Amino acid sequence: MLERKVYIEVVPNSPTRAMSERRAGAPVLILKEGTQRTTGTDARRSNIMAAKVIAEILQTSLGPRGMDKLLIDAFGDVTITGDGATILKEMEVQHPAAKLLVEVAKAMDAEVGDGTTTAVVLAGKLLEEAEKLLDEGIHPTIIISGYKKAADYAMQVADEIAKPINVEDKEELVKVAMNALSSKVVAEAREYLARIVVEACSKAVEIRDGKYYLDLDWIKIEKKRGKSLFETQLVDGIVLDKEVVHPGMPRRVENAKIAVLDCPLEIEKPEWSTKITVSSPDQIKAFLDEEAKILKSYVDKLKELGVNVVICQKGIDEIAQHFLAKAGILAVRRVKRSDIEKVARATGAKIITSLRDIRPEDLGYAKLVEERKVGEEKMVFIEGCPNPRAVTILIRGAADRILDEAERSIQDALHVVRDLYREPKIVPGGGAFEIEIARRLREWGRKLPGKEQLAVLRFADALEHIPTILAMTAGLDPVDAIAELRRRHEAGEVDAGVDVLGCKIDNMYKLNVVDPLLVKKNVIKAATEAAIMILRIDDIIAAAPSKGEGKTKKSGLPEESE
């Protein structure tokens, strides 16, 4: 009897191969090749370290004596600022946990416009204190629960120590706006700029359903280099950074009837390509004459309606410019869409998309439209608008960097005043608010059962980091300053804080160092939520870079060896 041998070939990816690998105990690949995974303690430490680094970068910018950062992007553009949100936006942050703090700063900036640096610094300190608790063997869930309870109690205390203000009293608003500007580059002109900001807000604010409502879109900000910050002015109307398009047009128009156009005053090219055969010069002249005739009909229609000012988002043909000038119409072209919308709202005009459909009721009105020279350039001023809420802050400054920082500072001050209209309550600044919250948290936290009280006490320690930084930037000894603040607050001096400019501990209300309650509450909420989110992460799974990355481009030359 013949002996038969059977050979089984194991083919890659075959069921037989998979069975043989399972029997041999081969590893099962779940994640894509090249994926990196960090778990448990290592993941938490990595995230906390990234957040602490971001907080350390920002903390030196806190307060009136805070330092500025010079940021250079990939294209070599330079930004000099002490604004926390701007610093984080310009930094190219790579770590995912650090990016979370950047998002917190952006959200704070969009919601309340101030307190971004404080929120990020507080979030970093909360994570640093949580790291100490983790080292003591306390579970993250307990820390998170304690932080949540501490934040909720802090909100209650904040409402108790806040003082209401009368938003009709402009001097009260000026004090708060000045405090928002005191930590900026423009601090020397803070009172002057604060009064401009409050005046602009008082014109733009309205009452809806018995509540104040301030839409900051009514307040336009324009910058023009030249002179000093003290030459900054508030204009009752809209200022356009454009000039009149034709030298033959009037430079000043009173009782202006304004057409706001979202269509070009020129012959538009067809969407398809065309070819025209011309056999004589007369045919070319006929084409040009027809173009001129069409453009003249547009201008004649505007003139019939009594239009004497044209604000156009798109182009105006040279021939149309000639006819507009002959008709005595002032025209401005290539105006930004956002500016077009502001002009329409201010003057009561409707944005016209087709000249065929224009009607007299679509026109806007202004008492005066005038081209004025500002610095070395010309700008168009639209004043005496029917809607008095439309105003423009024209910022002047010696250099572009100063103008940019002044714009950011004024935006912050505008948001702060808006916060007061939303919730007209203030709290003492200079770290007095944080010290009082920390004191009350300690008293309340010691009564809590279990390990959560440790998290609450650490939360209080983190809050005291804010006045500590202010004391350091003022040149005070932080240990002595915190001890003095604690003593005064225990004695009932709720308003005692760090006088950064005077280098001493003093009453913040007497020095007019106050902040909106809404900003402080948002700082605590945002910092706590960011810290909790980072503490909940126990696994980091980073996908492998795409195949296109890191590969050299093919070329005819051989690669250089190392």
ZAMARGU-4260 file (C-alpha; in steps of 0.2 Angstrom, whole numbers, plus 5000, padded with zeros to 4 digits):
<rodrens>
0) 5000/5000/5000 | 5007/5017/4995 | 5009/5030/5008 | 5002/5047/5003 | 5008/5064/5010
5) 4997/5079/5011 | 5005/5096/5010 | 4995/5112/5016 | 5002/5129/5011 | 4998/5143/5022
10) 4993/5158/5011 | 4994/5175/5019 | 4978/5182/5026 | 4970/5164/5024 | 4959/5156/5037
15) 4972/5142/5040 | 4985/5155/5043 | 4974/5165/5055 | 4970/5148/5064 | 4988/5144/5066
20) 4993/5161/5073 | 4979/5160/5086 | 4986/5143/5091 | 5003/5150/5092 | 4997/5165/5103
25) 5002/5178/5090 | 4997/5196/5094 | 4981/5203/5087 | 4982/5221/5079 | 4968/5232/5084
30) 4975/5249/5080 | 4983/5255/5064 | 5001/5252/5062 | 5011/5267/5069 | 4998/5272/5081
35) 5004/5278/5098 | 4995/5275/5114 | 4998/5282/5131 | 4987/5276/5146 | 4983/5279/5164
40) 4995/5289/5175 | 5007/5293/5160 | 4992/5301/5150 | 4986/5312/5164 | 5004/5318/5168
45) 5007/5322/5150 | 4991/5332/5149 | 4993/5341/5165 | 5011/5346/5161 | 5005/5353/5144
50) 4992/5364/5153 | 5004/5370/5166 | 5017/5375/5153 | 5003/5386/5144 | 4998/5393/5161
55) 5016/5398/5165 | 5018/5406/5148 | 5003/5417/5152 | 5004/5421/5170 | 5018/5434/5168
60) 5005/5444/5158 | 4993/5445/5172 | 4988/5462/5179 | 4993/5480/5176 | 5012/5477/5179
65) 5011/5461/5168 | 5023/5459/5154 | 5020/5458/5135 | 5024/5444/5123 | 5033/5446/5106
70) 5026/5433/5094 | 5033/5429/5077 | 5023/5418/5065 | 5029/5407/5051 | 5029/5422/5039
75) 5039/5433/5050 | 5024/5444/5055 | 5026/5452/5072 | 5013/5453/5086 | 5017/5462/5102
80) 5003/5460/5115 | 4998/5456/5133 | 4981/5450/5129 | 4979/5431/5134 | 4967/5426/5120
85) 4978/5434/5106 | 4994/5426/5113 | 4986/5409/5112 | 4979/5412/5095 | 4996/5417/5088
90) 5005/5402/5096 | 5006/5386/5086 | 5001/5374/5100 | 5003/5356/5096 | 4998/5346/5111
95) 4979/5342/5112 | 4977/5346/5130 | 4986/5363/5127 | 4974/5366/5113 | 4959/5363/5124
100) 4965/5378/5135 | 4967/5388/5119 | 4949/5384/5115 | 4944/5390/5133 | 4952/5407/5130
105) 4944/5409/5113 | 4927/5405/5121 | 4930/5417/5135 | 4935/5431/5123 | 4919/5428/5112
110) 4907/5427/5127 | 4913/5441/5139 | 4929/5448/5131 | 4940/5449/5146 | 4947/5437/5159
115) 4955/5425/5146 | 4973/5426/5155 | 4965/5423/5172 | 4955/5408/5166 | 4969/5399/5158
120) 4981/5403/5173 | 4968/5396/5185 | 4965/5381/5175 | 4983/5377/5175 | 4984/5379/5194
125) 4969/5368/5197 | 4977/5354/5187 | 4994/5357/5196 | 4984/5355/5213 | 4975/5340/5206
130) 4992/5332/5202 | 4997/5333/5220 | 4981/5324/5225 | 4984/5311/5212 | 5001/5308/5219
135) 4993/5305/5236 | 4982/5291/5229 | 4966/5300/5227 | 4955/5294/5212 | 4952/5307/5198
140) 4933/5305/5200 | 4934/5311/5218 | 4944/5326/5213 | 4932/5330/5199 | 4917/5329/5211
145) 4926/5340/5223 | 4930/5353/5210 | 4912/5354/5204 | 4905/5357/5221 | 4918/5370/5225
150) 4914/5379/5208 | 4895/5379/5213 | 4898/5386/5230 | 4910/5399/5223 | 4896/5405/5212
155) 4884/5407/5227 | 4898/5417/5236 | 4901/5428/5221 | 4883/5433/5220 | 4883/5437/5239
160) 4899/5448/5238 | 4894/5457/5222 | 4888/5475/5223 | 4874/5482/5211 | 4878/5497/5200
165) 4867/5509/5190 | 4872/5508/5172 | 4864/5525/5169 | 4878/5532/5178 | 4892/5534/5165
170) 4905/5537/5179 | 4902/5519/5186 | 4904/5512/5169 | 4920/5522/5166 | 4928/5515/5182
175) 4926/5497/5176 | 4931/5501/5158 | 4947/5509/5165 | 4951/5494/5175 | 4950/5483/5159
180) 4962/5494/5150 | 4974/5496/5165 | 4984/5480/5160 | 4986/5484/5142 | 4999/5494/5132
185) 4987/5508/5131 | 4986/5510/5150 | 4993/5528/5150 | 4977/5534/5140 | 4965/5522/5149
190) 4953/5536/5156 | 4952/5545/5139 | 4949/5529/5130 | 4937/5522/5143 | 4926/5538/5141
195) 4925/5535/5123 | 4920/5517/5125 | 4907/5521/5137 | 4900/5535/5126 | 4899/5524/5111
200) 4890/5510/5121 | 4878/5523/5128 | 4873/5528/5110 | 4872/5510/5104 | 4862/5502/5119
205) 4844/5499/5118 | 4830/5493/5129 | 4821/5477/5124 | 4807/5469/5135 | 4813/5480/5149
210) 4831/5474/5148 | 4846/5483/5141 | 4853/5476/5125 | 4870/5481/5117 | 4874/5475/5100
215) 4892/5478/5097 | 4890/5477/5078 | 4883/5495/5079 | 4901/5501/5085 | 4913/5501/5071
220) 4932/5502/5074 | 4944/5510/5062 | 4962/5513/5063 | 4973/5526/5055 | 4992/5528/5059
225) 4997/5545/5065 | 4997/5557/5080 | 4994/5549/5097 | 4981/5538/5106 | 4974/5554/5114
230) 4969/5559/5096 | 4957/5544/5095 | 4939/5551/5092 | 4921/5545/5093 | 4911/5549/5077
235) 4892/5549/5077 | 4890/5539/5061 | 4901/5527/5050 | 4918/5530/5044 | 4924/5521/5028
240) 4943/5519/5025 | 4940/5523/5007 | 4941/5539/4996 | 4930/5546/4983 | 4934/5537/4966
245) 4935/5552/4954 | 4943/5569/4956 | 4928/5578/4948 | 4916/5572/4961 | 4910/5583/4976
250) 4920/5580/4992 | 4905/5586/5003 | 4887/5582/5002 | 4874/5588/5014 | 4857/5580/5016
255) 4863/5565/5007 | 4852/5552/4998 | 4862/5536/4998 | 4861/5521/4987 | 4870/5506/4994
260) 4875/5494/4980 | 4880/5476/4980 | 4881/5476/4961 | 4895/5483/4950 | 4893/5499/4940
265) 4901/5492/4925 | 4898/5481/4910 | 4899/5463/4916 | 4908/5450/4906 | 4898/5435/4900
270) 4901/5419/4909 | 4905/5410/4892 | 4919/5414/4881 | 4914/5424/4865 | 4923/5429/4849
275) 4918/5444/4839 | 4925/5448/4822 | 4927/5466/4818 | 4929/5472/4801 | 4930/5491/4803
280) 4934/5504/4816 | 4916/5510/4816 | 4911/5493/4823 | 4923/5496/4838 | 4916/5513/4840
285) 4898/5506/4840 | 4903/5493/4854 | 4911/5507/4865 | 4896/5519/4862 | 4884/5505/4867
290) 4894/5502/4883 | 4894/5521/4887 | 4875/5521/4883 | 4871/5507/4896 | 4882/5515/4909
295) 4874/5532/4906 | 4857/5524/4908 | 4862/5517/4925 | 4868/5534/4931 | 4853/5543/4924
300) 4842/5531/4934 | 4851/5535/4950 | 4850/5554/4946 | 4831/5553/4943 | 4829/5546/4960
305) 4838/5560/4968 | 4853/5550/4973 | 4869/5560/4977 | 4880/5547/4986 | 4884/5530/4980
310) 4892/5517/4991 | 4897/5502/4981 | 4903/5485/4986 | 4910/5481/4969 | 4919/5490/4955
315) 4914/5506/4946 | 4919/5508/4928 | 4929/5523/4923 | 4916/5529/4911 | 4903/5527/4924
320) 4914/5537/4936 | 4914/5551/4923 | 4895/5551/4921 | 4893/5551/4940 | 4905/5566/4942
325) 4895/5575/4929 | 4879/5572/4938 | 4887/5578/4955 | 4886/5561/4963 | 4899/5557/4976
330) 4904/5538/4974 | 4915/5526/4984 | 4919/5508/4978 | 4926/5492/4984 | 4919/5494/5001
335) 4919/5479/5013 | 4903/5468/5015 | 4903/5471/5034 | 4905/5490/5031 | 4891/5490/5018
340) 4879/5481/5030 | 4884/5494/5044 | 4880/5509/5032 | 4864/5501/5027 | 4858/5499/5045
345) 4864/5516/5050 | 4856/5526/5035 | 4841/5515/5034 | 4845/5510/5016 | 4842/5493/5008
350) 4856/5484/5000 | 4852/5484/4981 | 4858/5469/4971 | 4851/5475/4954 | 4849/5493/4948
355) 4834/5488/4938 | 4824/5486/4954 | 4829/5501/4963 | 4815/5512/4971 | 4815/5528/4981
360) 4811/5519/4997 | 4827/5509/4995 | 4838/5524/4998 | 4847/5529/5014 | 4849/5546/5022
365) 4863/5556/5031 | 4865/5574/5035 | 4883/5574/5029 | 4894/5564/5019 | 4912/5571/5017
370) 4929/5565/5012 | 4942/5571/5025 | 4961/5569/5026 | 4966/5558/5041 | 4985/5557/5043
375) 4992/5554/5025 | 4976/5546/5018 | 4958/5550/5015 | 4943/5543/5023 | 4924/5546/5020
380) 4913/5551/5035 | 4895/5548/5035 | 4887/5558/5049 | 4870/5562/5055 | 4862/5545/5052
385) 4844/5542/5055 | 4849/5528/5067 | 4859/5536/5081 | 4865/5519/5087 | 4878/5518/5073
390) 4895/5525/5079 | 4913/5523/5074 | 4928/5524/5085 | 4943/5531/5075 | 4959/5525/5083
395) 4975/5535/5081 | 4993/5529/5086 | 5011/5532/5082 | 5014/5514/5075 | 5004/5499/5067
400) 5009/5488/5083 | 5001/5501/5094 | 4986/5503/5084 | 4983/5484/5084 | 4985/5483/5102
405) 4974/5498/5105 | 4960/5490/5094 | 4961/5474/5105 | 4961/5484/5121 | 4946/5494/5115
410) 4937/5478/5110 | 4940/5471/5128 | 4933/5487/5136 | 4918/5486/5124 | 4914/5468/5130
415) 4916/5473/5148 | 4903/5487/5147 | 4892/5475/5138 | 4894/5463/5152 | 4888/5476/5164
420) 4872/5480/5154 | 4869/5461/5154 | 4872/5459/5173 | 4874/5476/5182 | 4885/5470/5197
425) 4903/5472/5201 | 4916/5464/5212 | 4933/5470/5219 | 4948/5467/5208 | 4966/5465/5213
430) 4964/5447/5219 | 4952/5453/5233 | 4938/5443/5225 | 4948/5427/5224 | 4955/5428/5241
435) 4937/5430/5249 | 4931/5415/5238 | 4945/5405/5244 | 4942/5409/5262 | 4924/5405/5262
440) 4928/5389/5252 | 4940/5383/5266 | 4927/5386/5279 | 4913/5377/5270 | 4925/5363/5263
445) 4931/5357/5280 | 4913/5352/5285 | 4912/5341/5270 | 4913/5322/5273 | 4926/5311/5264
450) 4940/5315/5253 | 4930/5328/5242 | 4935/5341/5255 | 4953/5339/5250 | 4949/5343/5232
455) 4939/5358/5238 | 4953/5365/5249 | 4965/5363/5234 | 4952/5373/5224 | 4954/5387/5236
460) 4973/5386/5235 | 4972/5387/5216 | 4961/5403/5218 | 4975/5411/5229 | 4987/5409/5215
465) 4979/5424/5206 | 4983/5437/5220 | 5000/5429/5222 | 5005/5433/5204 | 4998/5451/5206
470) 5009/5453/5221 | 5024/5446/5212 | 5022/5458/5197 | 5020/5472/5209 | 5037/5468/5217
475) 5029/5462/5233 | 5034/5447/5243 | 5020/5435/5238 | 5021/5425/5255 | 5019/5441/5265
480) 5006/5448/5253 | 4995/5433/5254 | 4997/5432/5273 | 4991/5450/5275 | 4976/5447/5263
485) 4971/5432/5273 | 4972/5442/5289 | 4962/5457/5283 | 4948/5446/5275 | 4947/5436/5291
490) 4944/5453/5300 | 4930/5456/5287 | 4938/5467/5274 | 4931/5459/5259 | 4937/5473/5248
495) 4956/5471/5252 | 4967/5467/5237 | 4984/5470/5230 | 4987/5488/5224 | 4999/5483/5210
500) 5003/5501/5206 | 5005/5507/5224 | 5014/5491/5229 | 5003/5488/5244 | 4987/5480/5251
505) 4973/5492/5250 | 4954/5494/5248 | 4950/5490/5230 | 4933/5500/5229 | 4942/5515/5235
510) 4955/5513/5221 | 4941/5510/5208 | 4949/5493/5204 | 4933/5483/5200 | 4928/5470/5188
515) 4911/5464/5181 | 4903/5450/5191 | 4899/5441/5174 | 4918/5440/5169 | 4923/5433/5186
520) 4909/5420/5186 | 4914/5415/5168 | 4932/5413/5173 | 4928/5401/5187 | 4916/5391/5176
525) 4928/5390/5161 | 4944/5386/5171 | 4934/5372/5181 | 4927/5364/5166 | 4944/5364/5157
530) 4952/5356/5172 | 4939/5343/5174 | 4939/5338/5155 | 4958/5336/5156 | 4957/5325/5172
535) 4944/5314/5164 | 4956/5308/5151 | 4965/5292/5155 | 4970/5286/5137 | 4978/5295/5123
540) 4978/5287/5106 | 4987/5296/5093 | 4985/5290/5075 | 5000/5287/5064 | 5005/5302/5052
545) 4998/5301/5034 | 5009/5293/5021 | 5013/5309/5012 | 5021/5317/5028 | 5040/5315/5030
550) 5043/5309/5012 | 5055/5318/5001 | 5050/5325/4985 | 5056/5315/4970 | 5069/5324/4960
555) 5082/5319/4947 | 5096/5322/4960 | 5101/5308/4972 | 5097/5311/4991 | 5112/5317/5001
560) 5118/5304/5014 | 5120/5309/5032
</rodrens>
